[in-house]
Amino acid sequence: MNTDRRSSRLKLAGAALAVAGLAAGLTVAATMPASAATPAAFPFPTHVTYKVGVTPSGSQSSKDAAVEKAYNSWKSTYLIHGCASNEYYISTKGDGDARNNGPVSEGQGYGMNIVPLMAGYDTNAQTEFNGLWQLVKDHEDQYGLMEWQLDGKTCKYYSSGTPDGATDGDLDIGYGLILADKQWGGYATAAKTWLADFYAHDVASDGHLKCEDDGPSTDTRPSDDMLDHLRAFAAYDPAHDWNKVIKRMEAITTEFTSAHSSSSGLMSDFVVNADTTSPKPAPADYQEDQPDNIVGYNSIRVPWHLGTDALENGTTTAAVSYATAVKESKCLKSFSKGKPGSVWPHMNLNCTGFDSAPDVGDTQAEEAGDSVGPAAMASGDQAWTDAIWNQLSTNPFGDGYYGQTIKMLVYIVMAGDYWNPATA
């Protein structure tokens, strides 16, 4: 079972940034020459009209320009050419999530979403995507999914125990392959093989998502509840019962929030009893060195994921996502007094702040507020949406890989450039 350590992100940022170089002999992807590629079917910017909510104020051209600026910065910092000549990876620079700023499967999945969405603007996108995918293929675990944590110099798995995969990374890698297939074509076999392995090993018998491919079938992680991805899987891969997964994950959200956070809609970092009708918060130190029974660096992603599902799929198809996102947005706006930088990364389920985390005083993280953006949009709150959009252009707390990569994806969603491969 992997033990990704999120609560140390901000405290490790300074030390991680002081490490000399990302890795010997590696070069930033932006320095690589462009190569011939298939023309993008949905070149950035591909504008979409969401089914619910509001968009940030301002012209569409200004929003597209903001995304491009953010992408230039993100790519030059985190998209790395290495370890092999035909590989790319997403560095965890600034967060210390992997040795020598190496990749984790979570980040690799993020990259495999971002890069195809930016194709057209980035003329080297297909080469970069292929390199990201190559690294995944070169580091599969016993179940054909990605080893969750690799050294940045050697790209060898180094965590304890048998190499295993993390569900969030596996989800995003699968979704990235579908994006690539819709964008350029030629990835269908890879995508369907990946989804088959994912279904076999990351989905429990009742349909809920496990936390990792070799873990128990009794827990789940709400930040893995990427329902927009699951709906895309259902449309793309009829060989597996993805609707069963969607229904069970929606049921867990409803059952959990009804019992533990009926007003706020907040969900703890990990949930146990996920195979029953009475899911509950995991014990405090269930998987990580932070209070896993409250909102932490995992579940700050929930309003982003559920808000995005609501935006793309509307208040009927995505009724659970919409209702939960609206509650979370309202709670976090109230707590922060409408200031995104004042959304805490650790929150009790009753919408009060938790300031006794192991890394004492860890009450600031830009990604905590950024992640609320899609939920604010879905809720129809224009002022709150605009406040979050305006924060995206800043980095007041010096966040590294995790915050900046979440920001990149939220930017694409909030700008209205997050096209849906399920309907493409």
C-alpha positions in Angstrom: 0.0 0.0 0.0 1.5 3.4 -1.0 2.0 6.1 1.7 2.0 9.3 -0.3 2.9 12.1 2.2 0.9 15.2 1.4 1.0 17.0 4.7 4.7 17.7 4.4 4.4 19.5 1.1 4.8 23.1 2.2 7.4 22.4 4.8 9.5 20.5 2.3 9.2 23.1 -0.4 12.2 25.2 0.5 14.5 22.2 1.0 13.4 20.6 -2.2 14.0 23.7 -4.2 17.5 23.8 -2.8 18.4 20.4 -4.3 21.0 21.0 -7.0 19.3 20.5 -10.3 16.4 18.2 -11.2 18.7 15.3 -12.2 22.1 15.0 -13.8 22.0 15.2 -17.6 18.3 15.9 -17.8 16.9 18.8 -19.8 13.7 20.6 -19.5 11.2 19.6 -22.2 10.8 23.1 -23.5 14.3 22.8 -24.9 13.5 19.8 -27.1 12.9 20.5 -30.8 9.5 20.0 -32.2 9.0 16.9 -34.4 6.4 16.0 -37.0 3.1 15.0 -35.4 -0.5 14.4 -36.4 -2.5 17.6 -36.5 -4.6 18.1 -33.4 -8.3 17.5 -33.9 -9.1 19.9 -31.0 -6.3 22.4 -30.9 -6.0 24.8 -28.0 -8.1 26.8 -27.5 -11.1 24.6 -28.1 -13.9 26.5 -26.4 -16.8 24.7 -24.8 -20.1 25.8 -23.2 -20.7 24.1 -19.9 -24.1 22.8 -19.0 -24.5 24.7 -15.7 -23.1 27.7 -13.8 -21.0 30.8 -14.7 -17.6 31.5 -16.2 -15.0 34.0 -14.9 -15.6 37.6 -16.0 -13.5 38.9 -18.9 -13.0 38.2 -22.6 -12.4 34.7 -23.8 -9.1 35.8 -25.4 -7.8 37.0 -22.1 -8.7 33.7 -20.5 -7.0 31.7 -23.2 -3.9 34.0 -22.9 -3.8 33.4 -19.1 -3.9 29.6 -19.7 -1.1 29.8 -22.3 1.1 31.9 -19.9 0.5 29.4 -17.1 1.3 26.5 -19.4 4.6 28.1 -20.5 5.6 28.4 -16.8 4.4 24.9 -15.8 6.0 23.2 -18.7 9.4 24.8 -18.3 9.4 23.9 -14.7 7.9 20.4 -14.4 7.9 18.7 -17.8 11.3 16.8 -17.9 12.9 14.9 -20.7 14.3 11.7 -19.0 15.3 9.2 -17.8 15.5 7.4 -21.1 15.9 9.4 -24.4 12.3 8.6 -25.4 10.8 9.3 -22.0 9.3 12.4 -20.3 8.1 12.8 -16.8 6.4 15.3 -14.5 8.8 16.4 -11.8 7.7 16.7 -8.2 10.0 19.7 -7.8 9.3 21.8 -4.8 7.3 19.2 -2.9 9.6 16.3 -2.2 7.1 13.7 -3.2 9.7 11.5 -4.8 13.5 11.1 -4.5 15.5 13.5 -6.7 12.3 15.4 -7.7 11.2 12.2 -9.6 7.8 11.4 -10.8 4.8 9.9 -9.1 1.9 8.3 -11.0 -0.4 11.1 -9.9 1.7 13.7 -11.6 2.3 11.5 -14.7 -1.5 11.3 -15.1 -1.9 15.1 -14.7 0.7 15.6 -17.4 -1.0 13.2 -19.7 -4.2 15.3 -19.3 -2.6 18.7 -19.6 -0.4 18.1 -22.7 -3.1 16.8 -25.1 -5.4 19.6 -24.0 -2.7 22.1 -24.9 -1.9 20.5 -28.3 -2.0 23.0 -31.1 -0.7 25.7 -28.9 2.2 23.4 -28.0 3.5 22.1 -31.3 5.5 19.4 -29.6 2.6 18.1 -27.6 2.3 14.7 -29.2 6.0 14.0 -28.8 5.8 15.0 -25.2 2.7 12.9 -24.6 4.3 9.9 -26.2 7.3 10.3 -23.9 5.1 10.5 -20.8 3.3 7.4 -21.9 6.6 5.7 -22.7 7.7 6.2 -19.1 4.5 4.7 -17.8 4.9 1.6 -20.0 8.5 1.3 -18.9 7.5 1.3 -15.2 4.4 -0.9 -14.9 3.7 -3.0 -11.8 2.5 -6.6 -11.6 -1.0 -5.6 -12.7 0.1 -3.5 -15.8 -0.5 -0.2 -14.0 2.1 2.5 -13.2 4.5 2.1 -10.2 3.4 5.0 -8.1 6.8 6.6 -7.1 10.1 6.7 -9.0 13.6 8.2 -8.4 14.2 11.3 -10.5 17.7 10.2 -11.6 17.3 6.5 -12.3 13.5 6.3 -12.6 13.6 3.1 -10.6 10.9 2.3 -8.1 12.2 2.8 -4.6 9.3 2.9 -2.2 8.9 0.0 0.3 7.4 -3.3 -0.6 6.2 -4.7 -4.0 5.7 -1.9 -6.6 2.1 -0.9 -6.7 -0.1 1.6 -8.4 -2.2 4.5 -7.0 -5.8 4.9 -8.3 -5.7 8.6 -8.9 -2.7 8.3 -11.3 -4.2 5.2 -13.0 -7.4 7.1 -13.6 -5.7 10.1 -15.1 -3.4 8.0 -17.3 -6.5 6.2 -18.7 -8.3 9.5 -19.3 -5.1 10.9 -20.9 -5.0 8.0 -23.4 -8.6 8.7 -24.4 -7.8 12.4 -24.8 -4.8 11.5 -27.0 -6.9 9.1 -29.1 -9.5 11.8 -29.7 -6.8 14.4 -30.3 -4.5 12.5 -32.6 -5.8 8.9 -33.1 -3.9 5.7 -32.7 -4.2 5.2 -29.0 -7.3 3.1 -28.8 -5.7 -0.3 -28.2 -3.5 1.2 -25.5 -6.4 3.0 -23.9 -8.7 -0.1 -23.8 -5.9 -2.3 -22.5 -5.2 0.2 -19.7 -8.9 0.5 -18.8 -9.3 -3.3 -18.7 -6.3 -3.5 -16.2 -7.7 -0.6 -14.2 -11.2 -2.2 -14.0 -9.7 -5.6 -12.9 -7.5 -4.2 -10.2 -8.6 -0.7 -9.0 -12.4 -1.4 -8.9 -13.8 -3.4 -6.0 -16.5 -6.1 -6.7 -19.3 -3.7 -5.6 -18.1 -1.1 -8.0 -16.3 1.4 -5.7 -12.8 2.6 -6.4 -10.0 1.1 -4.2 -7.2 3.4 -3.1 -4.5 1.4 -4.9 -4.4 -1.7 -7.1 -3.0 -4.1 -4.4 -5.0 -2.6 -1.5 -8.1 -3.8 0.4 -11.6 -3.7 -1.1 -13.0 -1.9 2.0 -11.7 1.7 1.5 -11.7 4.5 -1.0 -10.3 8.0 -1.5 -12.8 10.7 -2.4 -10.2 12.6 -4.4 -10.2 9.7 -6.8 -13.8 10.2 -7.5 -13.3 11.7 -11.0 -16.8 11.2 -12.2 -16.2 13.0 -15.5 -13.4 10.5 -16.2 -15.6 7.6 -15.4 -18.4 8.9 -17.6 -15.8 9.2 -20.4 -14.7 5.6 -19.7 -18.3 4.4 -20.0 -18.7 6.1 -23.4 -15.4 4.8 -24.7 -15.2 1.3 -23.3 -18.5 -0.5 -23.3 -16.7 -3.8 -22.5 -16.7 -2.9 -18.8 -19.6 -1.8 -16.5 -18.4 1.7 -15.8 -21.9 2.8 -14.9 -21.7 0.4 -11.9 -18.6 2.3 -10.8 -20.3 5.7 -11.3 -23.4 4.7 -9.3 -21.4 3.2 -6.4 -19.1 6.2 -6.1 -22.1 8.6 -6.2 -23.8 6.5 -3.6 -20.7 6.7 -1.3 -20.7 10.4 -1.7 -24.4 10.6 -0.7 -24.1 8.1 2.1 -21.0 9.7 3.6 -22.1 13.3 3.4 -25.6 12.6 4.7 -24.1 11.0 7.8 -21.0 13.1 8.4 -21.2 16.5 6.6 -24.8 17.1 5.6 -24.3 20.9 5.5 -20.8 21.3 4.2 -20.6 18.3 1.8 -16.9 17.9 2.8 -15.3 14.5 2.6 -12.3 13.1 4.5 -9.1 12.2 2.8 -9.8 8.5 3.1 -13.0 6.6 3.7 -13.5 3.1 5.2 -16.5 0.8 5.1 -16.7 1.8 1.5 -18.2 -1.6 0.7 -21.2 -1.0 2.9 -24.0 1.5 3.0 -22.4 3.2 6.0 -19.0 4.6 4.8 -17.2 6.7 7.4 -14.0 8.7 7.8 -10.8 6.6 8.1 -8.8 6.6 11.3 -6.6 9.7 11.7 -3.4 8.0 10.5 -4.9 5.5 8.1 -2.4 5.9 5.3 -0.5 9.1 5.7 1.1 11.3 8.3 -1.8 13.7 8.5 -5.3 13.4 9.9 -6.9 11.2 7.3 -10.3 11.6 8.9 -10.7 15.2 7.8 -10.1 17.2 4.6 -6.4 17.3 3.8 -4.1 17.5 0.8 -6.0 14.7 -0.8 -9.6 15.8 -0.5 -8.9 19.5 -1.3 -9.2 18.1 -4.9 -12.9 17.0 -4.4 -14.5 20.4 -5.3 -12.4 20.5 -8.4 -13.4 17.0 -9.6 -17.1 17.2 -8.6 -17.4 20.7 -9.9 -15.9 19.7 -13.2 -18.3 16.8 -13.5 -21.2 19.1 -12.8 -20.0 21.7 -15.4 -19.6 19.1 -18.1 -22.6 16.9 -17.4 -25.2 19.1 -15.9 -27.6 19.0 -12.9 -29.4 15.8 -14.0 -26.7 13.4 -15.1 -24.3 14.8 -12.5 -26.9 15.5 -9.8 -24.8 14.2 -6.9 -21.6 16.0 -8.1 -23.6 19.2 -8.5 -25.3 19.1 -5.1 -22.1 18.3 -3.3 -20.0 20.9 -5.2 -22.5 23.6 -4.4 -22.4 22.7 -0.7 -18.5 22.6 -0.6 -18.3 25.9 -2.5 -20.6 27.7 -0.1 -18.8 26.2 2.9 -15.3 27.2 1.8 -16.4 30.7 0.6 -18.0 31.3 4.1 -15.0 30.0 5.9 -12.5 32.1 3.9 -14.8 35.2 3.8 -14.6 35.0 0.0 -10.8 35.1 -0.1 -9.4 32.0 -1.9 -6.0 32.3 -0.2 -7.7 31.8 3.1 -9.2 28.4 2.3 -7.3 26.1 4.5 -5.8 22.8 3.3 -7.0 21.1 6.5 -10.7 21.4 7.3 -12.9 19.6 9.7 -16.0 18.0 8.1 -18.2 20.6 9.8 -16.5 23.4 7.9 -14.2 24.6 10.6 -10.5 24.9 10.2 -8.1 22.3 11.6 -4.8 23.9 12.6 -3.2 21.0 14.6 -1.7 19.1 11.7 1.7 17.3 12.3 3.4 20.1 10.3 2.1 22.7 12.8 0.5 25.7 11.4 0.0 24.4 7.9 -3.0 26.5 7.2 -1.9 28.0 3.9 -1.8 26.4 0.4 -2.8 28.1 -2.8 -4.1 24.9 -4.3 -6.7 24.6 -1.5 -8.5 27.7 -2.9 -7.7 27.1 -6.5 -9.4 23.7 -6.4 -12.7 25.3 -5.5 -12.9 27.1 -8.8 -14.9 24.6 -10.8 -17.3 24.1 -7.8 -17.8 27.9 -7.6 -18.5 28.0 -11.3 -21.1 25.2 -11.0 -22.8 26.9 -8.1 -23.3 30.0 -10.1 -21.5 32.3 -7.7 -19.9 35.0 -10.0 -18.0 36.9 -7.4 -16.5 33.8 -5.8 -15.6 32.5 -9.2 -13.9 35.7 -10.2 -12.0 35.8 -6.9 -10.6 32.3 -7.5 -9.8 33.0 -11.2 -7.9 36.1 -10.2 -5.9 34.1 -7.6 -4.8 31.7 -10.3 -2.3 34.2 -11.7 -0.5 34.3 -8.4 1.5 31.9 -6.1 1.4 33.7 -2.7 2.5 30.7 -0.7 5.3 29.4 -3.0 3.6 26.2 -3.9 5.6 23.6 -5.9 4.6 20.8 -8.2 1.4 19.8 -6.6 -0.2 23.2 -6.3 1.1 24.5 -9.6 -0.1 21.4 -11.5 -3.5 21.4 -10.0 -3.7 25.1 -10.9 -2.8 24.3 -14.5 -5.7 21.9 -14.8 -8.1 24.2 -13.0 -7.0 27.0 -15.3 -8.0 25.0 -18.4 -11.4 24.1 -16.8 -12.2 27.7 -15.6 -11.2 29.2 -19.0 -13.7 27.0 -20.8 -11.1 25.1 -22.7 -11.7 21.7 -21.1 -13.3 19.7 -23.9 -15.0 16.4 -23.2 -13.7 13.3 -25.0 -16.9 11.5 -24.2 -18.8 13.8 -26.6 -16.0 14.7 -28.9 
